[in-house]
């Protein structure tokens, strides 16, 4: 039975999460005093940490950075912050995933299961045009450089990668984002695809995403 440790200062949310996890077959523990957070987390012996960003003393992002100096235990950030800056910063500090409140319990449990599988070495490593796709960090790397994708960019990229060479419509991409509890409007989708194109180009994959007018996109 995997143990999940909750780092959340809101008592109601903390207890709700603990109940959800226990009912799903996980052993759980949680932090109640935040003056010595890192030591208590490391002593908990957990398999995965769910961590809020807005916590007392040391905020979650800084706490994550401190933890990463000592161990590589999987960490999922669960937070009310929705900006891409916070997401990118968390992933660059070593978060394995990032989910915003109010979260869909089913989506959260699926994310936890996926991260635990990756941590155990049972997940497959996928590549694209010489790049390694790191789901755990939400990144692409060519072995020399690594670029962090936002959660929306990674959802779009993985959806297209699974259908490489086939046309993917905008409606399909919007549905993929909706299914992952990440609703975006049509303009935001365009912005995310543009940023994804730029990041792929930085790693040497210029023109990786082809636009088919009135049809959609193809990842070549």
Secondary structure, DSSP 8 states (H G I E B T S, - for coil): --EEEEE-S-HHHHHHHHHHHHHTT-EEEE----TTHHHHHHHT--SEEEE-SS-SSS-HHHHHHHHHTT---EEEEEES---HHHHHHHHHTT-SEEEESS--HHHHHHHHHHHHHHHHT-S--EEETTEEEETTTTEEE-SS-EEE--HHHHHHHHHHHTTTTS-B-HHHHHHHHHHTT----HHHHHHHHHHHHHHHHHTT-TT-EEEETTTEEEE-
